Amino acid sequence: MQKQKRKQYTAEFKAEVVKEILREEKTVSQTSAEHGIHSSQLYKWRDQALAGLPSLFSASSPYAAEGTR
C-alpha cells in the first residue's frame, strides 16, 4: 500500500478561503465542500488568521506606517 502525501496549500489560497469564510455568504460546510477541504481545517485557518490580525497594526509592522498618513 502506497503512502498518501498530504496536500499543501499556498498562503494565498488559504487567505482567499478565509476571506470567503469571513464574508459569511456561505456556511463553512459549504465552503469546505466546494474546495474539498475538511471544515475543521478551515476553522483552524480562520482562527490562525484572526489571531494574526493584531500584529498588522503593531508599531513594528511595515503596514502600521501606512495607517498613520
mmCIF file of the N, C-alpha and C atoms, coordinates in Angstrom:
data_MODEL
# 
_entry.id   MODEL 
# 
loop_
_atom_site.group_PDB 
_atom_site.id 
_atom_site.type_symbol 
_atom_site.label_atom_id 
_atom_site.label_alt_id 
_atom_site.label_comp_id 
_atom_site.label_asym_id 
_atom_site.label_entity_id 
_atom_site.label_seq_id 
_atom_site.pdbx_PDB_ins_code 
_atom_site.Cartn_x 
_atom_site.Cartn_y 
_atom_site.Cartn_z 
_atom_site.occupancy 
_atom_site.B_iso_or_equiv 
_atom_site.pdbx_formal_charge 
_atom_site.auth_seq_id 
_atom_site.auth_comp_id 
_atom_site.auth_asym_id 
_atom_site.auth_atom_id 
_atom_site.pdbx_PDB_model_num 
ATOM 1   N N  . MET A 1 1  ? 0.846   -1.189 0.000  1.00 0.00 ? 1  MET A N  1 
ATOM 2   C CA . MET A 1 1  ? 0.000   0.000  0.000  1.00 0.00 ? 1  MET A CA 1 
ATOM 3   C C  . MET A 1 1  ? 0.887   1.247  0.000  1.00 0.00 ? 1  MET A C  1 
ATOM 4   N N  . GLN A 1 2  ? 0.595   2.151  -0.877 1.00 0.00 ? 2  GLN A N  1 
ATOM 5   C CA . GLN A 1 2  ? 1.405   3.357  -1.021 1.00 0.00 ? 2  GLN A CA 1 
ATOM 6   C C  . GLN A 1 2  ? 0.938   4.443  -0.058 1.00 0.00 ? 2  GLN A C  1 
ATOM 7   N N  . LYS A 1 3  ? 1.927   5.144  0.516  1.00 0.00 ? 3  LYS A N  1 
ATOM 8   C CA . LYS A 1 3  ? 1.613   6.231  1.444  1.00 0.00 ? 3  LYS A CA 1 
ATOM 9   C C  . LYS A 1 3  ? 1.069   7.431  0.674  1.00 0.00 ? 3  LYS A C  1 
ATOM 10  N N  . GLN A 1 4  ? 0.006   8.023  1.196  1.00 0.00 ? 4  GLN A N  1 
ATOM 11  C CA . GLN A 1 4  ? -0.603  9.176  0.543  1.00 0.00 ? 4  GLN A CA 1 
ATOM 12  C C  . GLN A 1 4  ? 0.071   10.453 1.042  1.00 0.00 ? 4  GLN A C  1 
ATOM 13  N N  . LYS A 1 5  ? 0.416   11.359 0.124  1.00 0.00 ? 5  LYS A N  1 
ATOM 14  C CA . LYS A 1 5  ? 1.023   12.623 0.511  1.00 0.00 ? 5  LYS A CA 1 
ATOM 15  C C  . LYS A 1 5  ? -0.039  13.604 0.972  1.00 0.00 ? 5  LYS A C  1 
ATOM 16  N N  . ARG A 1 6  ? 0.341   14.424 1.934  1.00 0.00 ? 6  ARG A N  1 
ATOM 17  C CA . ARG A 1 6  ? -0.571  15.480 2.383  1.00 0.00 ? 6  ARG A CA 1 
ATOM 18  C C  . ARG A 1 6  ? -0.628  16.579 1.342  1.00 0.00 ? 6  ARG A C  1 
ATOM 19  N N  . LYS A 1 7  ? -1.786  17.150 1.214  1.00 0.00 ? 7  LYS A N  1 
ATOM 20  C CA . LYS A 1 7  ? -1.924  18.294 0.316  1.00 0.00 ? 7  LYS A CA 1 
ATOM 21  C C  . LYS A 1 7  ? -1.291  19.508 0.975  1.00 0.00 ? 7  LYS A C  1 
ATOM 22  N N  . GLN A 1 8  ? -0.634  20.323 0.173  1.00 0.00 ? 8  GLN A N  1 
ATOM 23  C CA . GLN A 1 8  ? -0.059  21.554 0.682  1.00 0.00 ? 8  GLN A CA 1 
ATOM 24  C C  . GLN A 1 8  ? -0.690  22.708 -0.083 1.00 0.00 ? 8  GLN A C  1 
ATOM 25  N N  . TYR A 1 9  ? -1.116  23.720 0.672  1.00 0.00 ? 9  TYR A N  1 
ATOM 26  C CA . TYR A 1 9  ? -1.802  24.856 0.078  1.00 0.00 ? 9  TYR A CA 1 
ATOM 27  C C  . TYR A 1 9  ? -0.944  26.108 0.254  1.00 0.00 ? 9  TYR A C  1 
ATOM 28  N N  . THR A 1 10 ? -1.009  26.982 -0.720 1.00 0.00 ? 10 THR A N  1 
ATOM 29  C CA . THR A 1 10 ? -0.245  28.219 -0.637 1.00 0.00 ? 10 THR A CA 1 
ATOM 30  C C  . THR A 1 10 ? -0.906  29.178 0.352  1.00 0.00 ? 10 THR A C  1 
ATOM 31  N N  . ALA A 1 11 ? -0.121  30.115 0.827  1.00 0.00 ? 11 ALA A N  1 
ATOM 32  C CA . ALA A 1 11 ? -0.649  31.134 1.738  1.00 0.00 ? 11 ALA A CA 1 
ATOM 33  C C  . ALA A 1 11 ? -1.740  31.948 1.050  1.00 0.00 ? 11 ALA A C  1 
ATOM 34  N N  . GLU A 1 12 ? -1.580  32.199 -0.230 1.00 0.00 ? 12 GLU A N  1 
ATOM 35  C CA . GLU A 1 12 ? -2.568  32.974 -0.978 1.00 0.00 ? 12 GLU A CA 1 
ATOM 36  C C  . GLU A 1 12 ? -3.901  32.229 -1.050 1.00 0.00 ? 12 GLU A C  1 
ATOM 37  N N  . PHE A 1 13 ? -3.831  30.913 -1.294 1.00 0.00 ? 13 PHE A N  1 
ATOM 38  C CA . PHE A 1 13 ? -5.054  30.113 -1.356 1.00 0.00 ? 13 PHE A CA 1 
ATOM 39  C C  . PHE A 1 13 ? -5.757  30.123 -0.007 1.00 0.00 ? 13 PHE A C  1 
ATOM 40  N N  . LYS A 1 14 ? -4.990  29.912 1.073  1.00 0.00 ? 14 LYS A N  1 
ATOM 41  C CA . LYS A 1 14 ? -5.568  29.910 2.409  1.00 0.00 ? 14 LYS A CA 1 
ATOM 42  C C  . LYS A 1 14 ? -6.237  31.247 2.711  1.00 0.00 ? 14 LYS A C  1 
ATOM 43  N N  . ALA A 1 15 ? -5.569  32.341 2.336  1.00 0.00 ? 15 ALA A N  1 
ATOM 44  C CA . ALA A 1 15 ? -6.127  33.671 2.584  1.00 0.00 ? 15 ALA A CA 1 
ATOM 45  C C  . ALA A 1 15 ? -7.440  33.862 1.836  1.00 0.00 ? 15 ALA A C  1 
ATOM 46  N N  . GLU A 1 16 ? -7.508  33.413 0.596  1.00 0.00 ? 16 GLU A N  1 
ATOM 47  C CA . GLU A 1 16 ? -8.733  33.550 -0.182 1.00 0.00 ? 16 GLU A CA 1 
ATOM 48  C C  . GLU A 1 16 ? -9.879  32.749 0.440  1.00 0.00 ? 16 GLU A C  1 
ATOM 49  N N  . VAL A 1 17 ? -9.582  31.543 0.897  1.00 0.00 ? 17 VAL A N  1 
ATOM 50  C CA . VAL A 1 17 ? -10.619 30.715 1.512  1.00 0.00 ? 17 VAL A CA 1 
ATOM 51  C C  . VAL A 1 17 ? -11.086 31.350 2.822  1.00 0.00 ? 17 VAL A C  1 
ATOM 52  N N  . VAL A 1 18 ? -10.151 31.868 3.614  1.00 0.00 ? 18 VAL A N  1 
ATOM 53  C CA . VAL A 1 18 ? -10.515 32.519 4.876  1.00 0.00 ? 18 VAL A CA 1 
ATOM 54  C C  . VAL A 1 18 ? -11.375 33.752 4.597  1.00 0.00 ? 18 VAL A C  1 
ATOM 55  N N  . LYS A 1 19 ? -11.044 34.505 3.553  1.00 0.00 ? 19 LYS A N  1 
ATOM 56  C CA . LYS A 1 19 ? -11.874 35.665 3.210  1.00 0.00 ? 19 LYS A CA 1 
ATOM 57  C C  . LYS A 1 19 ? -13.295 35.236 2.856  1.00 0.00 ? 19 LYS A C  1 
ATOM 58  N N  . GLU A 1 20 ? -13.421 34.117 2.143  1.00 0.00 ? 20 GLU A N  1 
ATOM 59  C CA . GLU A 1 20 ? -14.750 33.580 1.824  1.00 0.00 ? 20 GLU A CA 1 
ATOM 60  C C  . GLU A 1 20 ? -15.524 33.277 3.102  1.00 0.00 ? 20 GLU A C  1 
ATOM 61  N N  . ILE A 1 21 ? -14.847 32.669 4.055  1.00 0.00 ? 21 ILE A N  1 
ATOM 62  C CA . ILE A 1 21 ? -15.496 32.310 5.322  1.00 0.00 ? 21 ILE A CA 1 
ATOM 63  C C  . ILE A 1 21 ? -15.935 33.567 6.065  1.00 0.00 ? 21 ILE A C  1 
ATOM 64  N N  . LEU A 1 22 ? -15.068 34.564 6.106  1.00 0.00 ? 22 LEU A N  1 
ATOM 65  C CA . LEU A 1 22 ? -15.369 35.780 6.861  1.00 0.00 ? 22 LEU A CA 1 
ATOM 66  C C  . LEU A 1 22 ? -16.484 36.608 6.224  1.00 0.00 ? 22 LEU A C  1 
ATOM 67  N N  . ARG A 1 23 ? -16.680 36.469 4.922  1.00 0.00 ? 23 ARG A N  1 
ATOM 68  C CA . ARG A 1 23 ? -17.783 37.181 4.257  1.00 0.00 ? 23 ARG A CA 1 
ATOM 69  C C  . ARG A 1 23 ? -19.144 36.661 4.707  1.00 0.00 ? 23 ARG A C  1 
ATOM 70  N N  . GLU A 1 24 ? -19.164 35.418 5.176  1.00 0.00 ? 24 GLU A N  1 
ATOM 71  C CA . GLU A 1 24 ? -20.379 34.763 5.672  1.00 0.00 ? 24 GLU A CA 1 
ATOM 72  C C  . GLU A 1 24 ? -21.501 34.706 4.644  1.00 0.00 ? 24 GLU A C  1 
ATOM 73  N N  . GLU A 1 25 ? -21.151 34.611 3.373  1.00 0.00 ? 25 GLU A N  1 
ATOM 74  C CA . GLU A 1 25 ? -22.155 34.438 2.329  1.00 0.00 ? 25 GLU A CA 1 
ATOM 75  C C  . GLU A 1 25 ? -22.586 32.981 2.230  1.00 0.00 ? 25 GLU A C  1 
ATOM 76  N N  . LYS A 1 26 ? -21.681 32.078 2.647  1.00 0.00 ? 26 LYS A N  1 
ATOM 77  C CA . LYS A 1 26 ? -21.950 30.643 2.672  1.00 0.00 ? 26 LYS A CA 1 
ATOM 78  C C  . LYS A 1 26 ? -21.511 30.114 4.027  1.00 0.00 ? 26 LYS A C  1 
ATOM 79  N N  . THR A 1 27 ? -21.986 28.938 4.370  1.00 0.00 ? 27 THR A N  1 
ATOM 80  C CA . THR A 1 27 ? -21.542 28.326 5.617  1.00 0.00 ? 27 THR A CA 1 
ATOM 81  C C  . THR A 1 27 ? -20.130 27.758 5.422  1.00 0.00 ? 27 THR A C  1 
ATOM 82  N N  . VAL A 1 28 ? -19.479 27.495 6.531  1.00 0.00 ? 28 VAL A N  1 
ATOM 83  C CA . VAL A 1 28 ? -18.150 26.877 6.460  1.00 0.00 ? 28 VAL A CA 1 
ATOM 84  C C  . VAL A 1 28 ? -18.265 25.502 5.805  1.00 0.00 ? 28 VAL A C  1 
ATOM 85  N N  . SER A 1 29 ? -19.339 24.805 6.079  1.00 0.00 ? 29 SER A N  1 
ATOM 86  C CA . SER A 1 29 ? -19.547 23.488 5.470  1.00 0.00 ? 29 SER A CA 1 
ATOM 87  C C  . SER A 1 29 ? -19.662 23.579 3.946  1.00 0.00 ? 29 SER A C  1 
ATOM 88  N N  . GLN A 1 30 ? -20.365 24.594 3.469  1.00 0.00 ? 30 GLN A N  1 
ATOM 89  C CA . GLN A 1 30 ? -20.491 24.777 2.016  1.00 0.00 ? 30 GLN A CA 1 
ATOM 90  C C  . GLN A 1 30 ? -19.131 25.108 1.393  1.00 0.00 ? 30 GLN A C  1 
ATOM 91  N N  . THR A 1 31 ? -18.398 25.996 2.032  1.00 0.00 ? 31 THR A N  1 
ATOM 92  C CA . THR A 1 31 ? -17.069 26.367 1.536  1.00 0.00 ? 31 THR A CA 1 
ATOM 93  C C  . THR A 1 31 ? -16.150 25.153 1.554  1.00 0.00 ? 31 THR A C  1 
ATOM 94  N N  . SER A 1 32 ? -16.251 24.372 2.608  1.00 0.00 ? 32 SER A N  1 
ATOM 95  C CA . SER A 1 32 ? -15.458 23.149 2.749  1.00 0.00 ? 32 SER A CA 1 
ATOM 96  C C  . SER A 1 32 ? -15.729 22.186 1.597  1.00 0.00 ? 32 SER A C  1 
ATOM 97  N N  . ALA A 1 33 ? -16.991 21.977 1.309  1.00 0.00 ? 33 ALA A N  1 
ATOM 98  C CA . ALA A 1 33 ? -17.377 21.055 0.233  1.00 0.00 ? 33 ALA A CA 1 
ATOM 99  C C  . ALA A 1 33 ? -16.898 21.559 -1.128 1.00 0.00 ? 33 ALA A C  1 
ATOM 100 N N  . GLU A 1 34 ? -16.989 22.849 -1.365 1.00 0.00 ? 34 GLU A N  1 
ATOM 101 C CA . GLU A 1 34 ? -16.579 23.419 -2.650 1.00 0.00 ? 34 GLU A CA 1 
ATOM 102 C C  . GLU A 1 34 ? -15.090 23.228 -2.910 1.00 0.00 ? 34 GLU A C  1 
ATOM 103 N N  . HIS A 1 35 ? -14.287 23.333 -1.853 1.00 0.00 ? 35 HIS A N  1 
ATOM 104 C CA . HIS A 1 35 ? -12.832 23.261 -2.010 1.00 0.00 ? 35 HIS A CA 1 
ATOM 105 C C  . HIS A 1 35 ? -12.264 21.880 -1.690 1.00 0.00 ? 35 HIS A C  1 
ATOM 106 N N  . GLY A 1 36 ? -13.105 20.978 -1.182 1.00 0.00 ? 36 GLY A N  1 
ATOM 107 C CA . GLY A 1 36 ? -12.640 19.640 -0.862 1.00 0.00 ? 36 GLY A CA 1 
ATOM 108 C C  . GLY A 1 36 ? -11.695 19.600 0.328  1.00 0.00 ? 36 GLY A C  1 
ATOM 109 N N  . ILE A 1 37 ? -11.925 20.482 1.280  1.00 0.00 ? 37 ILE A N  1 
ATOM 110 C CA . ILE A 1 37 ? -11.091 20.574 2.476  1.00 0.00 ? 37 ILE A CA 1 
ATOM 111 C C  . ILE A 1 37 ? -12.005 20.396 3.678  1.00 0.00 ? 37 ILE A C  1 
ATOM 112 N N  . HIS A 1 38 ? -11.563 19.613 4.653  1.00 0.00 ? 38 HIS A N  1 
ATOM 113 C CA . HIS A 1 38 ? -12.395 19.352 5.829  1.00 0.00 ? 38 HIS A CA 1 
ATOM 114 C C  . HIS A 1 38 ? -12.670 20.652 6.573  1.00 0.00 ? 38 HIS A C  1 
ATOM 115 N N  . SER A 1 39 ? -13.878 20.788 7.085  1.00 0.00 ? 39 SER A N  1 
ATOM 116 C CA . SER A 1 39 ? -14.284 22.024 7.755  1.00 0.00 ? 39 SER A CA 1 
ATOM 117 C C  . SER A 1 39 ? -13.418 22.336 8.977  1.00 0.00 ? 39 SER A C  1 
ATOM 118 N N  . SER A 1 40 ? -12.920 21.324 9.670  1.00 0.00 ? 40 SER A N  1 
ATOM 119 C CA . SER A 1 40 ? -12.063 21.602 10.830 1.00 0.00 ? 40 SER A CA 1 
ATOM 120 C C  . SER A 1 40 ? -10.776 22.295 10.404 1.00 0.00 ? 40 SER A C  1 
ATOM 121 N N  . GLN A 1 41 ? -10.271 21.975 9.208  1.00 0.00 ? 41 GLN A N  1 
ATOM 122 C CA . GLN A 1 41 ? -9.077  22.649 8.704  1.00 0.00 ? 41 GLN A CA 1 
ATOM 123 C C  . GLN A 1 41 ? -9.381  24.113 8.400  1.00 0.00 ? 41 GLN A C  1 
ATOM 124 N N  . LEU A 1 42 ? -10.550 24.380 7.854  1.00 0.00 ? 42 LEU A N  1 
ATOM 125 C CA . LEU A 1 42 ? -10.923 25.762 7.558  1.00 0.00 ? 42 LEU A CA 1 
ATOM 126 C C  . LEU A 1 42 ? -11.071 26.579 8.832  1.00 0.00 ? 42 LEU A C  1 
ATOM 127 N N  . TYR A 1 43 ? -11.613 25.969 9.886  1.00 0.00 ? 43 TYR A N  1 
ATOM 128 C CA . TYR A 1 43 ? -11.720 26.670 11.161 1.00 0.00 ? 43 TYR A CA 1 
ATOM 129 C C  . TYR A 1 43 ? -10.332 26.983 11.720 1.00 0.00 ? 43 TYR A C  1 
ATOM 130 N N  . LYS A 1 44 ? -9.378  26.070 11.549 1.00 0.00 ? 44 LYS A N  1 
ATOM 131 C CA . LYS A 1 44 ? -8.005  26.323 12.013 1.00 0.00 ? 44 LYS A CA 1 
ATOM 132 C C  . LYS A 1 44 ? -7.382  27.496 11.251 1.00 0.00 ? 44 LYS A C  1 
ATOM 133 N N  . TRP A 1 45 ? -7.580  27.511 9.922  1.00 0.00 ? 45 TRP A N  1 
ATOM 134 C CA . TRP A 1 45 ? -7.044  28.616 9.122  1.00 0.00 ? 45 TRP A CA 1 
ATOM 135 C C  . TRP A 1 45 ? -7.675  29.938 9.535  1.00 0.00 ? 45 TRP A C  1 
ATOM 136 N N  . ARG A 1 46 ? -8.987  29.925 9.748  1.00 0.00 ? 46 ARG A N  1 
ATOM 137 C CA . ARG A 1 46 ? -9.685  31.143 10.170 1.00 0.00 ? 46 ARG A CA 1 
ATOM 138 C C  . ARG A 1 46 ? -9.154  31.646 11.507 1.00 0.00 ? 46 ARG A C  1 
ATOM 139 N N  . ASP A 1 47 ? -9.038  30.743 12.461 1.00 0.00 ? 47 ASP A N  1 
ATOM 140 C CA . ASP A 1 47 ? -8.545  31.126 13.782 1.00 0.00 ? 47 ASP A CA 1 
ATOM 141 C C  . ASP A 1 47 ? -7.119  31.655 13.722 1.00 0.00 ? 47 ASP A C  1 
ATOM 142 N N  . GLN A 1 48 ? -6.298  31.037 12.886 1.00 0.00 ? 48 GLN A N  1 
ATOM 143 C CA . GLN A 1 48 ? -4.916  31.486 12.722 1.00 0.00 ? 48 GLN A CA 1 
ATOM 144 C C  . GLN A 1 48 ? -4.878  32.889 12.123 1.00 0.00 ? 48 GLN A C  1 
ATOM 145 N N  . ALA A 1 49 ? -5.709  33.145 11.135 1.00 0.00 ? 49 ALA A N  1 
ATOM 146 C CA . ALA A 1 49 ? -5.761  34.466 10.503 1.00 0.00 ? 49 ALA A CA 1 
ATOM 147 C C  . ALA A 1 49 ? -6.235  35.525 11.483 1.00 0.00 ? 49 ALA A C  1 
ATOM 148 N N  . LEU A 1 50 ? -7.276  35.214 12.223 1.00 0.00 ? 50 LEU A N  1 
ATOM 149 C CA . LEU A 1 50 ? -7.809  36.187 13.182 1.00 0.00 ? 50 LEU A CA 1 
ATOM 150 C C  . LEU A 1 50 ? -6.812  36.462 14.311 1.00 0.00 ? 50 LEU A C  1 
ATOM 151 N N  . ALA A 1 51 ? -6.064  35.451 14.724 1.00 0.00 ? 51 ALA A N  1 
ATOM 152 C CA . ALA A 1 51 ? -5.063  35.633 15.779 1.00 0.00 ? 51 ALA A CA 1 
ATOM 153 C C  . ALA A 1 51 ? -3.927  36.535 15.304 1.00 0.00 ? 51 ALA A C  1 
ATOM 154 N N  . GLY A 1 52 ? -3.648  36.529 14.000 1.00 0.00 ? 52 GLY A N  1 
ATOM 155 C CA . GLY A 1 52 ? -2.562  37.332 13.461 1.00 0.00 ? 52 GLY A CA 1 
ATOM 156 C C  . GLY A 1 52 ? -2.940  38.768 13.126 1.00 0.00 ? 52 GLY A C  1 
ATOM 157 N N  . LEU A 1 53 ? -4.213  39.083 13.136 1.00 0.00 ? 53 LEU A N  1 
ATOM 158 C CA . LEU A 1 53 ? -4.647  40.434 12.772 1.00 0.00 ? 53 LEU A CA 1 
ATOM 159 C C  . LEU A 1 53 ? -4.047  41.542 13.644 1.00 0.00 ? 53 LEU A C  1 
ATOM 160 N N  . PRO A 1 54 ? -4.014  41.414 14.972 1.00 0.00 ? 54 PRO A N  1 
ATOM 161 C CA . PRO A 1 54 ? -3.463  42.499 15.778 1.00 0.00 ? 54 PRO A CA 1 
ATOM 162 C C  . PRO A 1 54 ? -2.021  42.857 15.425 1.00 0.00 ? 54 PRO A C  1 
ATOM 163 N N  . SER A 1 55 ? -1.237  41.887 14.988 1.00 0.00 ? 55 SER A N  1 
ATOM 164 C CA . SER A 1 55 ? 0.157   42.177 14.651 1.00 0.00 ? 55 SER A CA 1 
ATOM 165 C C  . SER A 1 55 ? 0.270   43.080 13.420 1.00 0.00 ? 55 SER A C  1 
ATOM 166 N N  . LEU A 1 56 ? -0.750  43.116 12.591 1.00 0.00 ? 56 LEU A N  1 
ATOM 167 C CA . LEU A 1 56 ? -0.728  44.013 11.422 1.00 0.00 ? 56 LEU A CA 1 
ATOM 168 C C  . LEU A 1 56 ? -0.702  45.479 11.835 1.00 0.00 ? 56 LEU A C  1 
ATOM 169 N N  . PHE A 1 57 ? -1.213  45.755 13.021 1.00 0.00 ? 57 PHE A N  1 
ATOM 170 C CA . PHE A 1 57 ? -1.325  47.134 13.477 1.00 0.00 ? 57 PHE A CA 1 
ATOM 171 C C  . PHE A 1 57 ? -0.290  47.491 14.538 1.00 0.00 ? 57 PHE A C  1 
ATOM 172 N N  . SER A 1 58 ? 0.682   46.601 14.776 1.00 0.00 ? 58 SER A N  1 
ATOM 173 C CA . SER A 1 58 ? 1.722   46.887 15.756 1.00 0.00 ? 58 SER A CA 1 
ATOM 174 C C  . SER A 1 58 ? 2.723   47.873 15.165 1.00 0.00 ? 58 SER A C  1 
ATOM 175 N N  . ALA A 1 59 ? 3.458   48.545 16.022 1.00 0.00 ? 59 ALA A N  1 
ATOM 176 C CA . ALA A 1 59 ? 4.423   49.558 15.586 1.00 0.00 ? 59 ALA A CA 1 
ATOM 177 C C  . ALA A 1 59 ? 5.534   48.956 14.735 1.00 0.00 ? 59 ALA A C  1 
ATOM 178 N N  . SER A 1 60 ? 5.863   47.692 14.940 1.00 0.00 ? 60 SER A N  1 
ATOM 179 C CA . SER A 1 60 ? 6.949   47.073 14.182 1.00 0.00 ? 60 SER A CA 1 
ATOM 180 C C  . SER A 1 60 ? 6.509   46.559 12.813 1.00 0.00 ? 60 SER A C  1 
ATOM 181 N N  . SER A 1 61 ? 5.230   46.597 12.544 1.00 0.00 ? 61 SER A N  1 
ATOM 182 C CA . SER A 1 61 ? 4.721   46.115 11.271 1.00 0.00 ? 61 SER A CA 1 
ATOM 183 C C  . SER A 1 61 ? 4.979   47.133 10.168 1.00 0.00 ? 61 SER A C  1 
ATOM 184 N N  . PRO A 1 62 ? 5.417   46.691 8.994  1.00 0.00 ? 62 PRO A N  1 
ATOM 185 C CA . PRO A 1 62 ? 5.615   47.631 7.884  1.00 0.00 ? 62 PRO A CA 1 
ATOM 186 C C  . PRO A 1 62 ? 4.300   48.276 7.433  1.00 0.00 ? 62 PRO A C  1 
ATOM 187 N N  . TYR A 1 63 ? 3.173   47.636 7.752  1.00 0.00 ? 63 TYR A N  1 
ATOM 188 C CA . TYR A 1 63 ? 1.872   48.158 7.369  1.00 0.00 ? 63 TYR A CA 1 
ATOM 189 C C  . TYR A 1 63 ? 1.369   49.231 8.331  1.00 0.00 ? 63 TYR A C  1 
ATOM 190 N N  . ALA A 1 64 ? 1.932   49.282 9.529  1.00 0.00 ? 64 ALA A N  1 
ATOM 191 C CA . ALA A 1 64 ? 1.484   50.253 10.530 1.00 0.00 ? 64 ALA A CA 1 
ATOM 192 C C  . ALA A 1 64 ? 1.768   51.678 10.074 1.00 0.00 ? 64 ALA A C  1 
ATOM 193 N N  . ALA A 1 65 ? 2.854   51.902 9.395  1.00 0.00 ? 65 ALA A N  1 
ATOM 194 C CA . ALA A 1 65 ? 3.213   53.246 8.929  1.00 0.00 ? 65 ALA A CA 1 
ATOM 195 C C  . ALA A 1 65 ? 2.204   53.767 7.903  1.00 0.00 ? 65 ALA A C  1 
ATOM 196 N N  . GLU A 1 66 ? 1.632   52.858 7.118  1.00 0.00 ? 66 GLU A N  1 
ATOM 197 C CA . GLU A 1 66 ? 0.656   53.276 6.104  1.00 0.00 ? 66 GLU A CA 1 
ATOM 198 C C  . GLU A 1 66 ? -0.590  53.856 6.746  1.00 0.00 ? 66 GLU A C  1 
ATOM 199 N N  . GLY A 1 67 ? -0.955  53.382 7.922  1.00 0.00 ? 67 GLY A N  1 
ATOM 200 C CA . GLY A 1 67 ? -2.164  53.833 8.578  1.00 0.00 ? 67 GLY A CA 1 
ATOM 201 C C  . GLY A 1 67 ? -2.023  55.190 9.237  1.00 0.00 ? 67 GLY A C  1 
ATOM 202 N N  . THR A 1 68 ? -0.802  55.722 9.339  1.00 0.00 ? 68 THR A N  1 
ATOM 203 C CA . THR A 1 68 ? -0.585  56.998 10.022 1.00 0.00 ? 68 THR A CA 1 
ATOM 204 C C  . THR A 1 68 ? -0.690  58.181 9.070  1.00 0.00 ? 68 THR A C  1 
ATOM 205 N N  . ARG A 1 69 ? -0.916  57.908 7.830  1.00 0.00 ? 69 ARG A N  1 
ATOM 206 C CA . ARG A 1 69 ? -0.992  59.021 6.849  1.00 0.00 ? 69 ARG A CA 1 
ATOM 207 C C  . ARG A 1 69 ? -2.278  59.752 6.955  1.00 0.00 ? 69 ARG A C  1 
# 
